[in-house]
Amino acid sequence: MHKIPYTNFHYLTEKRPQSKLFPSLNFYLHLFCIVYRASRLAKRGRYDGSNWMESSYEVMQQLEKVGIRVEISGIENVVAASGPVVIIGNHMSMMETLLLPVMIQPIKPVTFVVKDSLLSYPVFKYVMRSRNPITVTRTNPRQDLKTVLNEGLDRLQHDISIIVFPQTTRSHTFDPNQMSSIGVKLAKKAEVAVVPLALKTDCWQNGKKIKDFGKLDVTKKAHFAFGEPVRVKGKGDEEHAAINAFIAGKLQEWEGE
């Protein structure tokens, strides 16, 4: 089973020459093969957390092979947090949905809060359903909050951590006003820690016809940074603001990369 080879809890893809003439085409061909193999296992009920982690690792390898450099920092904060956690981050592209499993699953069993339409994607739906995600509509905030609190509490009580992207919509720019406090509310109700996640994956551009599948910009680096775990006190306003500040600070630090 492959794992990310961290050095002092830090990972950065080694520099290598771009070897593919058509990096996006090359990557998506390999991605389809990875997802197809995974979906066959999932349809037979044989796709578990270890398989998910391996698929995620393969996706990261293919991104690196076409020239995308991936940097991961702060993973020690996930390791240090006792028990299940709620990981709250900004959301830029499909990349984080595909790569976060290989970062988190080796440390803690994990699942996502995802838009319900993701479970309708051809082939990929079998993989996503096998991970028992929490599905939301993004059109009915009150019902989404109820779903996340009820189902999220159940997952956390079964030691399954949850990754939530509380922006109203995926974006390559960060607006704190678009970040709901749904993840903070869940962590407070379940009495678990929050781990902030800042990410920059705009190297995976939005597609013109299908938003999830756009061109890859191999001149840009993909960044993932995990902050220190925090416990929610009071109404959670301070923690919510601190998460947004952490994300904004990291994005400013990475500007131009």
C-alpha positions as CSV (number, residue, x, y, z in Angstrom):
1,M,0.0,0.0,0.0
2,H,1.5,3.3,-1.1
3,K,1.7,6.3,1.3
4,I,3.0,9.8,0.7
5,P,6.7,10.0,1.6
6,Y,6.7,13.0,4.0
7,T,9.9,14.5,5.3
8,N,9.3,16.0,8.7
9,F,5.5,16.1,7.9
10,H,6.1,18.0,4.7
11,Y,5.9,16.9,1.1
12,L,6.8,18.5,-2.2
13,T,7.0,16.9,-5.6
14,E,10.5,16.8,-6.9
15,K,11.2,19.0,-9.8
16,R,11.1,17.1,-13.1
17,P,10.9,18.1,-16.7
18,Q,7.4,18.2,-18.3
19,S,7.4,15.1,-20.4
20,K,3.9,15.1,-21.8
21,L,3.0,17.1,-24.9
22,F,-0.7,17.1,-24.0
23,P,-0.7,17.0,-20.2
24,S,-4.5,17.4,-19.7
25,L,-5.4,14.7,-22.2
26,N,-2.8,12.3,-20.9
27,F,-3.9,12.8,-17.3
28,Y,-7.6,12.4,-18.0
29,L,-7.0,9.1,-19.9
30,H,-5.2,7.7,-16.8
31,L,-7.8,9.2,-14.5
32,F,-10.6,7.4,-16.3
33,C,-8.7,4.1,-16.0
34,I,-8.2,4.6,-12.3
35,V,-11.8,5.5,-11.6
36,Y,-13.1,2.6,-13.8
37,R,-11.0,0.1,-11.9
38,A,-12.2,1.5,-8.6
39,S,-15.9,1.6,-9.7
40,R,-15.7,-2.1,-10.7
41,L,-14.6,-3.0,-7.1
42,A,-17.1,-0.6,-5.6
43,K,-20.0,-2.2,-7.5
44,R,-19.1,-5.5,-6.1
45,G,-18.8,-4.1,-2.6
46,R,-15.0,-4.7,-2.5
47,Y,-13.8,-1.0,-2.4
48,D,-12.7,-0.1,1.1
49,G,-10.7,2.7,2.7
50,S,-7.4,1.1,1.7
51,N,-8.5,0.9,-2.0
52,W,-9.6,4.5,-1.8
53,M,-6.3,5.6,-0.5
54,E,-4.5,3.7,-3.2
55,S,-6.7,5.2,-6.0
56,S,-6.0,8.6,-4.6
57,Y,-2.3,8.0,-4.5
58,E,-2.4,6.9,-8.2
59,V,-4.3,10.1,-9.1
60,M,-1.6,12.2,-7.4
61,Q,1.1,10.3,-9.2
62,Q,-0.5,10.9,-12.6
63,L,-0.8,14.6,-11.8
64,E,2.9,14.7,-10.9
65,K,3.9,12.8,-14.0
66,V,2.4,15.5,-16.3
67,G,4.1,18.3,-14.4
68,I,1.9,19.3,-11.5
69,R,3.9,19.8,-8.3
70,V,2.0,19.1,-5.1
71,E,3.0,20.6,-1.7
72,I,1.5,19.4,1.6
73,S,2.2,20.9,5.0
74,G,0.8,20.7,8.5
75,I,-0.2,17.1,8.3
76,E,1.2,16.7,11.8
77,N,-1.8,18.6,13.0
78,V,-4.1,15.9,11.7
79,V,-1.9,13.3,13.4
80,A,-1.9,15.2,16.7
81,A,-5.7,15.6,16.9
82,S,-7.2,12.8,19.0
83,G,-10.2,11.0,17.7
84,P,-12.3,12.0,14.7
85,V,-12.2,15.6,13.5
86,V,-14.0,18.0,11.2
87,I,-11.7,19.3,8.5
88,I,-13.0,22.6,7.1
89,G,-11.5,24.0,3.9
90,N,-12.0,26.2,0.9
91,H,-12.9,24.5,-2.4
92,M,-11.3,25.3,-5.7
93,S,-11.5,22.2,-8.0
94,M,-12.1,18.5,-8.3
95,M,-8.5,17.9,-7.3
96,E,-9.0,18.1,-3.6
97,T,-11.8,15.5,-3.7
98,L,-9.5,13.1,-5.4
99,L,-6.3,13.8,-3.4
100,L,-7.4,14.3,0.1
101,P,-8.1,10.6,0.8
102,V,-4.4,9.7,0.4
103,M,-3.5,12.5,2.9
104,I,-6.2,11.8,5.6
105,Q,-7.2,8.1,5.2
106,P,-3.9,6.7,6.4
107,I,-4.3,8.7,9.6
108,K,-8.0,8.6,10.2
109,P,-11.0,7.0,8.5
110,V,-12.7,9.9,6.6
111,T,-15.5,10.8,4.3
112,F,-16.8,14.0,2.6
113,V,-19.8,16.2,2.7
114,V,-20.6,16.4,-1.0
115,K,-23.2,17.8,-3.4
116,D,-25.8,15.2,-4.2
117,S,-25.1,15.5,-7.9
118,L,-21.7,14.0,-7.4
119,L,-23.4,10.7,-6.7
120,S,-24.9,10.8,-10.2
121,Y,-21.7,11.0,-12.1
122,P,-21.3,8.0,-14.5
123,V,-18.8,5.4,-13.1
124,F,-17.5,7.7,-10.3
125,K,-20.8,7.5,-8.4
126,Y,-20.1,3.9,-7.4
127,V,-16.8,5.0,-5.8
128,M,-18.3,7.9,-4.0
129,R,-21.3,6.0,-2.7
130,S,-19.0,3.3,-1.3
131,R,-17.4,5.9,1.0
132,N,-20.8,6.7,2.7
133,P,-20.6,10.5,2.2
134,I,-23.0,13.0,3.5
135,T,-25.0,14.5,0.6
136,V,-26.3,18.1,0.5
137,T,-28.3,20.0,-2.1
138,R,-26.6,23.4,-1.9
139,T,-30.1,24.9,-2.7
140,N,-31.8,24.3,0.7
141,P,-29.5,25.6,3.5
142,R,-31.9,24.7,6.3
143,Q,-32.3,21.1,5.1
144,D,-28.5,20.9,4.4
145,L,-27.7,22.0,7.9
146,K,-30.1,19.4,9.4
147,T,-28.6,16.7,7.2
148,V,-25.0,17.5,8.1
149,L,-25.7,17.8,11.8
150,N,-27.6,14.5,12.0
151,E,-25.6,12.4,9.6
152,G,-22.3,14.1,10.6
153,L,-22.8,13.3,14.2
154,D,-23.5,9.7,13.4
155,R,-20.2,9.4,11.3
156,L,-18.2,11.1,14.0
157,Q,-19.6,8.9,16.7
158,H,-18.3,6.0,14.6
159,D,-14.8,7.5,14.5
160,I,-15.1,8.7,10.9
161,S,-13.7,12.2,10.3
162,I,-15.5,14.5,7.9
163,I,-14.2,16.9,5.3
164,V,-16.5,19.8,4.5
165,F,-16.2,22.6,2.1
166,P,-18.7,25.2,3.4
167,Q,-18.5,27.7,0.5
168,T,-21.7,28.2,-1.4
169,T,-19.9,27.4,-4.6
170,R,-16.5,26.2,-5.7
171,S,-14.2,29.2,-6.6
172,H,-10.6,29.9,-7.5
173,T,-10.9,33.1,-5.4
174,F,-11.6,33.1,-1.7
175,D,-14.4,35.2,-0.2
176,P,-14.9,34.6,3.6
177,N,-18.5,35.8,3.2
178,Q,-19.2,32.7,1.1
179,M,-18.1,30.4,4.0
180,S,-20.9,29.1,6.0
181,S,-20.4,28.0,9.6
182,I,-21.9,24.5,9.0
183,G,-18.6,22.7,9.8
184,V,-18.1,24.6,13.0
185,K,-21.7,23.9,14.1
186,L,-21.1,20.2,13.4
187,A,-17.9,20.1,15.4
188,K,-19.5,21.9,18.3
189,K,-22.5,19.5,18.4
190,A,-20.2,16.4,18.2
191,E,-17.7,17.9,20.6
192,V,-14.7,17.2,18.3
193,A,-11.9,19.4,17.1
194,V,-11.8,21.3,13.9
195,V,-8.7,21.1,11.6
196,P,-8.6,24.1,9.2
197,L,-7.5,23.3,5.6
198,A,-6.2,25.9,3.2
199,L,-5.8,24.7,-0.4
200,K,-4.8,26.2,-3.8
201,T,-5.7,23.9,-6.7
202,D,-6.4,26.4,-9.5
203,C,-3.9,24.5,-11.6
204,W,-7.0,22.3,-12.2
205,Q,-9.1,24.8,-14.2
206,N,-12.8,24.8,-14.6
207,G,-14.1,23.1,-17.8
208,K,-16.1,25.0,-20.4
209,K,-18.7,22.3,-20.8
210,I,-18.2,20.2,-17.6
211,K,-17.0,22.3,-14.7
212,D,-15.2,19.5,-12.9
213,F,-13.0,18.6,-15.9
214,G,-11.0,21.5,-17.2
215,K,-7.4,22.0,-18.5
216,L,-4.4,21.5,-16.3
217,D,-2.0,24.4,-15.9
218,V,1.3,22.7,-15.2
219,T,3.0,26.0,-14.5
220,K,1.1,26.3,-11.2
221,K,1.7,24.3,-8.0
222,A,-1.0,22.6,-5.9
223,H,-0.9,23.5,-2.2
224,F,-2.5,21.9,0.8
225,A,-1.9,23.2,4.3
226,F,-3.5,21.9,7.5
227,G,-3.8,24.2,10.6
228,E,-3.7,23.4,14.2
229,P,-6.8,21.6,15.6
230,V,-9.1,23.9,17.6
231,R,-12.1,23.1,19.9
232,V,-15.2,25.2,19.4
233,K,-16.3,27.3,22.4
234,G,-19.4,29.4,22.7
235,K,-21.2,30.0,19.5
236,G,-18.1,29.3,17.4
237,D,-17.9,32.8,15.9
238,E,-14.2,33.2,16.9
239,E,-13.2,29.8,15.5
240,H,-15.1,30.4,12.3
241,A,-13.2,33.7,11.8
242,A,-9.9,32.0,12.7
243,I,-10.5,29.3,10.0
244,N,-11.2,32.0,7.4
245,A,-8.1,34.0,8.5
246,F,-5.9,30.9,8.2
247,I,-7.2,30.1,4.7
248,A,-6.8,33.8,3.5
249,G,-3.3,34.0,5.0
250,K,-2.1,30.9,3.2
251,L,-3.6,31.9,-0.1
252,Q,-1.8,35.2,0.2
253,E,1.4,33.4,0.9
254,W,1.0,31.2,-2.2
255,E,-0.1,34.0,-4.5
256,G,1.6,33.7,-7.9
257,E,2.6,30.0,-7.4
